[in-house]
Amino acid sequence: MKTENGKTLKDSKLIKTFVIDTNVLIHRPDAIFSFKNSRVVIPIEVFEELDKLKMEHHSGRGKSARHACRLIDGLINKRDVTKGVKMPSGGVLEIPIIADFKEFHGLIKGKKDNLILLTGLALKERGDTVFFVSKDINARIKAEALGLRAVDYEKHKVSTNDQYQGFVEIETSKAKCEELEKMKSVEIDGSYFENQYCFLTHKESTTIYIGRYDGVAECFRYVPSTMDEDVTGISALNTEQRIAFDALLNPKIKLVTLVGAAGTGKTLIAIASGLKMVIESKEYSRVLVSRPVVPMGHDIGYLPGEKSQKMSPWMQPIFDNLEFIIERSNKQNFKSIDQLTNNKILEVEALTYIRGRSLPKQYIIVDEAQNLTAHEVKTIVSRAGEDTKVILTGDPNQIDNPYLDAESNGLISLVEAFKKEPISAHVTLTKTERSSLAELATKLL
């Protein structure tokens, strides 16, 4: 195949051709750069779908669609993309124009998803080694039925079996456990990440000794298993919550990710820690709590009223946690949510409205972060100003965004990307503390 300058890249039969589905570009607008030394084909029907999606001005899909279009337009730069345009990644971008499909292979005529598949089939029939790339499992099944090799977009995907837990359970000697407790540090053979926690045990006792890894000293630093006092009325109910509090209350740790099922206390302990750091420690100027506006099931549509009224249904889980904390706390300046917001101690904001802001010296909590793409998480974390701490919480098994799954969402991607960084910590919460019913529902359903 010849590119726009007339030079032959390679024999087309020796180059892999990746046909990109629309949902891949929504999931990751710069996905085209992931396929090095290959032909990247975007069917013309993809741009028709992007054109519709880009009109969603207040959604992540609309933002991703616009971003993808800008990237592709910058690459084309008035060159003939039907003949192939070289990309910085070493591959070639092509937007083929197929005037007519003579055979539809049982697919519904005119449906854009099917026309995208037929484009891949046409390229295979001309001799290309074609891979159809899609986040849509049904589209991949249809592609395989047509004889195309179908793959999921794997970049930023982490296998559930390989997900970083944030802590390690180690059975060791009684002497090592006592050394950690008495000397406040201990060396344990093995390879560990900065701020990774350990739960040390020995056969002579059921006591769990907790440590946090110090990468500079190459040892675990002692973390008391119990706290001297509650955190704005909230106490740790298990060892996982205890290490979560340790990370949340440590100003040296700038990024904390909490992953766990419903009822494990992720949001509750994050908000309680933030309020303590603002009101008592005065490490930060305010707590900013936000979450993506992604509905579970069918959207309820337009909501009347002012911004605060529109946001209320989406932010109600945050308010529920705040009310619980206020009930448990006995502090005089801590009587109501209105009091906290009026005194600028707390700000509850929809995620849509924090884009573009610079947020210095704030304690930012992003709830339900499993519904964000890797690109959206990057946008949010990059808002952090000087002396700001960012906490993201979520359950990868409760995703309402149709373009994401448990292995490719932005929260899990962030955990994997930052697990080696000294300014970050991660905790996976496994024990449900909301109620025995909630714990059973998590296990059985």
HUURZI-V578614 format. One record per residue. N is the residue number from 0. RES is the residue in one small letter. PSI is psi in whole degrees, -180 to 180 (999 if undefined). Layout:
n: [N:N]
res: [RES:RES]
psi: [PSI:PSI]
This chain:
n: [0:1:2:3:4:5:6:7:8:9:10:11:12:13:14:15:16:17:18:19:20:21:22:23:24:25:26:27:28:29:30:31:32:33:34:35:36:37:38:39:40:41:42:43:44:45:46:47:48:49:50:51:52:53:54:55:56:57:58:59:60:61:62:63:64:65:66:67:68:69:70:71:72:73:74:75:76:77:78:79:80:81:82:83:84:85:86:87:88:89:90:91:92:93:94:95:96:97:98:99:100:101:102:103:104:105:106:107:108:109:110:111:112:113:114:115:116:117:118:119:120:121:122:123:124:125:126:127:128:129:130:131:132:133:134:135:136:137:138:139:140:141:142:143:144:145:146:147:148:149:150:151:152:153:154:155:156:157:158:159:160:161:162:163:164:165:166:167:168:169:170:171:172:173:174:175:176:177:178:179:180:181:182:183:184:185:186:187:188:189:190:191:192:193:194:195:196:197:198:199:200:201:202:203:204:205:206:207:208:209:210:211:212:213:214:215:216:217:218:219:220:221:222:223:224:225:226:227:228:229:230:231:232:233:234:235:236:237:238:239:240:241:242:243:244:245:246:247:248:249:250:251:252:253:254:255:256:257:258:259:260:261:262:263:264:265:266:267:268:269:270:271:272:273:274:275:276:277:278:279:280:281:282:283:284:285:286:287:288:289:290:291:292:293:294:295:296:297:298:299:300:301:302:303:304:305:306:307:308:309:310:311:312:313:314:315:316:317:318:319:320:321:322:323:324:325:326:327:328:329:330:331:332:333:334:335:336:337:338:339:340:341:342:343:344:345:346:347:348:349:350:351:352:353:354:355:356:357:358:359:360:361:362:363:364:365:366:367:368:369:370:371:372:373:374:375:376:377:378:379:380:381:382:383:384:385:386:387:388:389:390:391:392:393:394:395:396:397:398:399:400:401:402:403:404:405:406:407:408:409:410:411:412:413:414:415:416:417:418:419:420:421:422:423:424:425:426:427:428:429:430:431:432:433:434:435:436:437:438:439:440:441:442:443:444]
res: [m:k:t:e:n:g:k:t:l:k:d:s:k:l:i:k:t:f:v:i:d:t:n:v:l:i:h:r:p:d:a:i:f:s:f:k:n:s:r:v:v:i:p:i:e:v:f:e:e:l:d:k:l:k:m:e:h:h:s:g:r:g:k:s:a:r:h:a:c:r:l:i:d:g:l:i:n:k:r:d:v:t:k:g:v:k:m:p:s:g:g:v:l:e:i:p:i:i:a:d:f:k:e:f:h:g:l:i:k:g:k:k:d:n:l:i:l:l:t:g:l:a:l:k:e:r:g:d:t:v:f:f:v:s:k:d:i:n:a:r:i:k:a:e:a:l:g:l:r:a:v:d:y:e:k:h:k:v:s:t:n:d:q:y:q:g:f:v:e:i:e:t:s:k:a:k:c:e:e:l:e:k:m:k:s:v:e:i:d:g:s:y:f:e:n:q:y:c:f:l:t:h:k:e:s:t:t:i:y:i:g:r:y:d:g:v:a:e:c:f:r:y:v:p:s:t:m:d:e:d:v:t:g:i:s:a:l:n:t:e:q:r:i:a:f:d:a:l:l:n:p:k:i:k:l:v:t:l:v:g:a:a:g:t:g:k:t:l:i:a:i:a:s:g:l:k:m:v:i:e:s:k:e:y:s:r:v:l:v:s:r:p:v:v:p:m:g:h:d:i:g:y:l:p:g:e:k:s:q:k:m:s:p:w:m:q:p:i:f:d:n:l:e:f:i:i:e:r:s:n:k:q:n:f:k:s:i:d:q:l:t:n:n:k:i:l:e:v:e:a:l:t:y:i:r:g:r:s:l:p:k:q:y:i:i:v:d:e:a:q:n:l:t:a:h:e:v:k:t:i:v:s:r:a:g:e:d:t:k:v:i:l:t:g:d:p:n:q:i:d:n:p:y:l:d:a:e:s:n:g:l:i:s:l:v:e:a:f:k:k:e:p:i:s:a:h:v:t:l:t:k:t:e:r:s:s:l:a:e:l:a:t:k:l:l]
psi: [137:140:-176:-19:6:-6:145:126:-61:170:126:-26:-20:-6:135:138:122:116:119:127:159:-42:-23:-42:-28:-41:-41:96:-30:23:-27:-22:-3:-15:87:142:39:167:124:117:126:107:149:-29:-26:-39:-29:-40:-40:-36:-38:-43:-31:-15:-9:87:-22:30:158:-33:-43:-42:-44:-40:-45:-40:-44:-43:-40:-42:-45:-40:-39:-33:-42:-53:53:14:163:97:-16:-21:-6:131:129:142:157:-26:-7:-8:-173:130:131:137:92:148:109:111:-37:135:114:-29:128:-3:38:-1:152:129:143:-14:126:-40:-39:-36:-33:-43:-41:-30:-45:-39:-40:-38:-35:-39:-23:-1:1:152:100:135:126:120:120:149:-7:114:-35:-39:-38:-38:-44:-38:-44:-38:-30:-4:9:147:121:135:152:156:113:-14:137:22:131:125:140:-26:-20:3:134:129:-25:-12:163:139:125:125:122:-164:160:-36:-41:-42:-44:-32:-42:-42:-41:-44:-8:10:156:146:130:128:139:175:126:158:154:133:17:139:155:146:101:136:162:164:-20:-5:158:0:139:126:128:139:156:132:131:108:-28:-48:-12:50:166:130:141:135:117:138:-21:153:147:-34:164:169:102:49:-6:134:156:132:-8:173:-32:-44:-32:-45:-28:-44:-41:-43:-41:-30:3:109:-17:-22:112:-20:125:132:131:120:133:165:172:135:3:-8:15:-58:-41:-51:-27:-46:-43:-42:-41:-44:-39:-42:-24:-49:-45:-55:-26:34:-27:159:-31:165:123:116:133:164:152:146:81:117:151:121:-148:137:144:-1:-157:137:129:170:-177:175:-44:-37:-39:-36:-23:-47:-36:-34:1:-39:-34:-46:-37:-44:-41:-43:-38:-42:-43:-40:-36:-22:147:27:140:-34:31:60:-27:162:-40:-40:-41:-42:-39:-33:6:29:-33:139:126:121:143:144:-29:-35:-4:-6:137:-11:153:126:86:149:44:154:99:126:122:109:158:40:-9:-15:8:146:168:-36:-40:-40:-42:-43:-42:-49:-32:-7:-17:123:-167:135:27:144:137:130:129:131:153:169:106:-14:3:72:127:-8:118:-13:4:162:-177:-18:-11:7:163:-33:-50:-37:-40:-43:-47:-41:-34:4:-21:-5:135:-16:9:158:150:143:129:121:125:-20:122:126:1:-50:164:-33:-45:-40:-41:-41:-40:-39:-40:-26:999]
